[in-house]
Amino acid sequence: MSQPIIAITMGDAAGVGPEIIMKAFAHREVYERCKPLIIGDANRLRQAGEIVGSSLEVRPVSGPKETVFEYGSVDCIDLGLIPDNLSWGKLSPLAGDAAFRYIERAVALASANEVDAICTAPLNKEALHAGGHPFPGHTEILAALTHTPEVSMMLMTPKLRVIHVTTHIGLIDAIAKIEPGLVERTILRGHEALVRSRIASPRIGVCGINPHAGENGLFGHGEEEQKIAPAVQALQARGIHVEGPLPADTLFFRAQRGDFDLVVAMYHDQGHGPVKVLGIEEGVNVTVGLPVIRTSVDHGTAFDIAGTGLADERSMLEALNQAILLAPQRATPA
């Protein structure tokens, strides 16, 4: 079997995406494990290379068939959407639209089986909206482009994996949205993703909504018993190793020490807070449930340091690593 072809989208050109890509591609092991292909703007990558002191050559290509996939050469499908004078660290509708176009091209390539997985650099939601694309983020864009009705966000660090039942909605709306069917489908998507990444029988812990998971009805209005417990019981009956609803504070502690392979968070901040405390520098975001593999860095565009060369590439390297692990095996050409 040959190395998987990974499409890396450049993200918002005014943010740190171009810099972390050029820093990541300086690591020879990237080329030893995959065939990386950037979708973005070749000249912006060259500018980023100068900022970070990189000697890598950026090669514009029209598609995967023109690539060389050799260390020292950065192959880039150049959409040519970014002007030379675009400021670093400043919100730009043009950069927001370009970030969407990079994802659009990556999805087209993945859907045509020309690449095996997608790895995304960060975009800026405000710039995305200003550029005419009113999506909350990458997850929703990818779902729309692949016509997928329901997906889940899974965050991964070296010590913790978390999948979310709800994400980019307010807390009151999240509680209203949570119901046994959604909880069950979310747990199943997480279970299938871990099995695909070679964890044969994942141990899954499910958070409650209220403090102490409701304390047997003392807190809340019976949400744990009505919205979560039926899903857990249904999956236990199917032989899946799942426990819950459990108090979130102790569950995250137990998970990071190794008791669970995956935590199921009920809402955005319940899952994001622990993940970012335990490893934002090496965190990875995986969209689960898509017909294509997609991983991403677990940080934003960092406009405050964009263009300075200070951005840390470790999350990008780990996102590439997860994309490689999840990508289907590509047959060696005859």
C-alpha positions in Angstrom: 0.0 0.0 0.0 1.2 3.5 -0.8 1.2 6.6 1.4 -2.1 8.5 1.7 -2.5 11.8 -0.1 -3.5 14.5 2.4 -5.1 17.7 1.2 -4.1 20.6 3.6 -6.3 23.7 3.3 -4.4 27.0 4.0 -7.2 28.5 6.1 -7.5 32.3 6.6 -4.5 33.8 4.8 -4.4 36.7 7.3 -3.9 34.3 10.2 -1.2 31.8 11.2 -2.3 29.0 8.8 0.4 29.7 6.1 3.1 29.9 8.8 2.2 26.6 10.6 2.0 24.8 7.3 5.5 26.0 6.3 6.9 25.1 9.7 5.2 21.6 9.6 6.5 20.8 6.2 10.1 21.4 7.4 9.7 18.1 9.4 11.0 15.4 7.1 8.8 12.7 8.7 5.7 14.4 7.2 6.9 13.2 3.7 7.9 9.8 5.1 4.3 9.1 6.2 2.1 10.8 3.6 1.9 12.7 0.4 0.9 16.3 1.4 -0.8 18.7 -1.0 -1.7 22.3 0.0 -4.8 24.0 -1.3 -4.3 27.7 -1.0 -2.2 30.5 -2.4 1.4 29.8 -3.4 2.7 33.3 -3.0 1.2 33.6 0.5 3.0 30.4 1.4 6.3 31.9 0.1 5.7 35.0 2.2 5.1 32.8 5.3 8.2 30.8 4.4 10.3 34.0 4.5 8.8 35.0 7.9 9.6 31.6 9.5 13.0 31.3 7.8 12.1 28.4 5.6 14.2 27.3 2.6 11.3 25.1 1.2 10.4 25.6 -2.4 6.7 26.3 -3.0 5.5 24.7 -6.3 2.2 25.7 -7.9 0.3 22.7 -9.4 -3.1 22.2 -10.9 -3.9 18.9 -9.2 -2.5 15.8 -7.5 -1.1 14.3 -10.8 1.4 17.2 -11.1 2.8 16.8 -7.6 6.3 15.4 -6.7 5.7 14.8 -3.0 9.4 15.2 -2.1 10.9 16.7 1.0 12.0 20.3 0.3 9.2 20.9 -2.1 5.7 22.2 -1.1 3.1 21.3 -3.7 0.3 23.8 -3.8 -2.9 23.9 -5.8 -2.8 27.7 -6.2 -6.3 29.3 -6.4 -4.7 32.7 -6.7 -7.2 34.5 -4.5 -4.9 36.5 -2.1 -3.3 39.8 -3.2 0.4 40.3 -2.4 -0.4 43.2 0.0 -2.9 41.4 2.3 -2.1 42.5 5.8 -1.3 39.8 8.4 -3.5 39.7 11.5 -6.3 41.8 10.2 -9.8 40.7 9.4 -10.4 40.4 5.6 -13.6 39.4 3.8 -11.4 38.4 0.9 -9.4 36.0 3.0 -12.7 34.7 4.5 -14.1 33.9 1.1 -10.7 32.3 0.0 -10.7 30.0 3.1 -14.1 28.7 2.0 -12.9 28.2 -1.6 -10.0 26.1 -0.3 -12.3 23.8 1.6 -14.6 23.6 -1.4 -11.8 22.4 -3.6 -10.5 19.9 -1.0 -14.0 18.4 -0.7 -14.2 18.1 -4.5 -10.9 16.3 -4.6 -11.8 14.0 -1.7 -15.2 13.2 -3.2 -13.5 12.2 -6.5 -11.0 10.0 -4.5 -8.1 12.1 -5.7 -7.0 12.7 -2.1 -7.5 10.4 0.9 -8.1 12.9 3.7 -8.4 16.6 4.4 -6.5 18.5 7.1 -7.5 22.1 7.7 -5.6 25.1 8.9 -7.8 27.6 10.9 -10.3 30.0 9.5 -11.8 33.1 11.1 -15.6 32.9 11.5 -16.1 36.7 11.3 -14.0 36.9 8.1 -15.9 33.9 6.7 -19.2 35.6 7.3 -17.9 38.9 5.9 -16.9 37.0 2.8 -20.4 35.8 2.2 -20.5 32.4 3.9 -22.7 32.4 7.0 -21.5 29.1 8.6 -20.5 28.8 12.2 -17.3 27.0 11.2 -15.5 24.2 9.4 -17.8 21.5 10.7 -20.9 23.0 9.3 -19.2 23.9 5.9 -18.1 20.4 5.4 -21.5 19.0 6.3 -23.1 21.3 3.8 -20.6 20.6 1.0 -20.9 16.8 1.4 -24.7 16.9 1.9 -24.4 15.2 5.3 -27.4 15.9 7.6 -25.6 15.3 10.9 -21.9 15.2 12.0 -20.1 15.4 15.3 -17.0 17.3 16.4 -14.3 15.3 18.2 -11.4 16.9 19.8 -8.2 14.9 20.5 -5.1 15.6 22.6 -2.4 13.1 23.7 -4.3 12.6 27.0 -8.0 13.1 26.1 -10.6 12.5 23.3 -13.9 14.3 23.5 -16.9 14.1 21.1 -19.7 16.7 21.4 -23.5 16.1 21.3 -24.0 19.8 20.5 -21.5 22.5 19.5 -22.1 26.0 18.2 -25.4 26.9 19.8 -26.3 28.6 23.1 -26.5 26.6 26.3 -30.3 26.9 26.6 -30.7 25.8 23.0 -28.2 22.9 23.5 -30.2 21.5 26.4 -33.4 21.7 24.4 -31.7 20.0 21.4 -30.3 17.0 23.4 -32.4 13.9 23.2 -31.8 10.2 23.4 -31.6 9.6 19.6 -29.0 12.4 19.1 -27.0 11.2 22.1 -27.0 7.6 20.8 -26.0 8.6 17.3 -23.1 10.8 18.6 -21.8 8.0 20.8 -21.9 5.6 17.8 -20.0 8.1 15.6 -17.3 8.3 18.2 -17.1 4.6 18.7 -16.8 4.0 14.9 -14.1 6.7 14.6 -12.0 5.1 17.4 -12.4 1.6 15.9 -11.3 3.0 12.6 -8.2 4.4 14.3 -7.3 1.0 15.6 -8.9 1.0 19.1 -10.8 -2.3 18.9 -13.1 -1.9 21.9 -13.3 1.8 23.0 -14.3 2.6 26.6 -16.7 5.5 26.5 -17.8 7.8 29.3 -20.8 10.0 28.9 -21.2 13.4 30.7 -24.4 14.5 32.4 -25.8 17.9 31.8 -26.3 19.1 35.4 -23.8 19.3 38.3 -23.1 15.8 39.6 -25.1 14.4 36.7 -28.3 15.6 38.4 -27.5 13.9 41.7 -30.6 11.6 41.3 -32.9 14.4 40.6 -31.5 16.9 43.1 -30.2 19.2 40.3 -32.1 20.1 37.1 -35.3 18.7 35.9 -34.5 15.1 35.2 -32.5 15.7 32.0 -30.1 12.9 32.7 -32.8 10.3 33.1 -34.9 11.6 30.1 -32.3 12.6 27.6 -29.1 10.6 28.2 -29.7 7.4 30.1 -31.9 5.7 27.5 -29.2 6.1 24.8 -26.5 4.7 27.1 -28.7 1.7 28.0 -29.6 1.0 24.4 -25.9 1.0 23.4 -24.9 -1.2 26.4 -27.5 -3.7 25.2 -25.6 -3.8 21.9 -22.3 -4.6 23.6 -20.7 -1.2 23.4 -18.5 -0.3 26.5 -20.2 2.9 27.5 -21.0 4.4 31.0 -23.1 7.3 32.0 -24.4 9.8 32.6 -21.5 10.6 34.8 -20.5 13.9 36.6 -18.4 15.8 34.1 -15.8 17.0 36.6 -14.7 13.6 37.7 -15.2 12.0 34.3 -12.6 14.2 32.6 -10.2 13.5 35.4 -10.7 9.7 35.0 -10.4 10.0 31.2 -7.1 11.8 31.2 -5.6 9.2 33.6 -6.6 6.5 31.1 -9.9 5.1 32.4 -11.8 6.0 29.2 -10.8 6.3 25.5 -13.5 8.8 24.8 -15.6 11.3 26.7 -19.0 12.4 25.3 -19.7 16.0 26.2 -23.2 17.4 26.0 -22.3 21.0 24.9 -19.5 23.1 23.5 -17.7 24.5 26.6 -18.2 21.3 28.6 -15.9 19.5 26.2 -13.7 22.3 24.9 -12.5 23.6 28.3 -10.8 20.5 29.5 -9.3 19.8 26.1 -7.7 23.2 25.8 -6.3 23.0 29.3 -4.8 19.6 28.7 -3.2 20.2 25.3 -4.2 23.0 22.9 -0.7 23.0 21.4 -1.1 19.4 20.2 -4.9 19.3 20.0 -6.7 18.0 16.9 -10.3 18.5 15.7 -11.8 15.6 13.8 -15.2 15.9 12.0 -16.9 12.6 12.5 -19.7 11.3 10.3 -18.6 12.8 7.0 -18.1 10.7 3.9 -14.5 12.1 3.8 -11.8 12.2 6.5 -11.2 15.6 8.0 -8.9 16.7 10.8 -7.9 20.1 11.9 -5.7 22.1 14.3 -7.5 22.8 17.5 -6.7 26.6 17.6 -7.8 29.7 15.8 -6.2 32.1 13.4 -4.2 33.9 16.2 -4.4 37.3 14.5 -2.4 38.7 17.4 0.8 36.8 16.4 0.1 36.2 12.6 3.0 37.3 10.5 5.5 37.2 13.3 6.8 33.6 12.9 5.8 32.7 16.5 3.0 30.3 15.7 3.5 26.7 17.0 3.2 24.0 14.4 2.6 21.0 16.8 -1.1 21.0 16.4 -0.8 20.9 12.6 1.7 18.0 12.9 -0.7 16.1 15.1 -3.7 16.9 12.8 -1.7 15.5 9.9 -0.8 12.4 12.0 -4.5 11.7 12.8 -5.4 12.2 9.1 -2.8 9.6 8.2 -4.2 7.2 10.8 -7.8 7.6 9.7 -7.2 7.7 5.9 -8.1 4.6 3.9 -5.2 2.6 2.5 -4.4 3.6 -1.0 -3.3 0.8 -3.3 0.2 1.0 -4.7 0.1 1.9 -8.4 0.9 -1.0 -10.7 
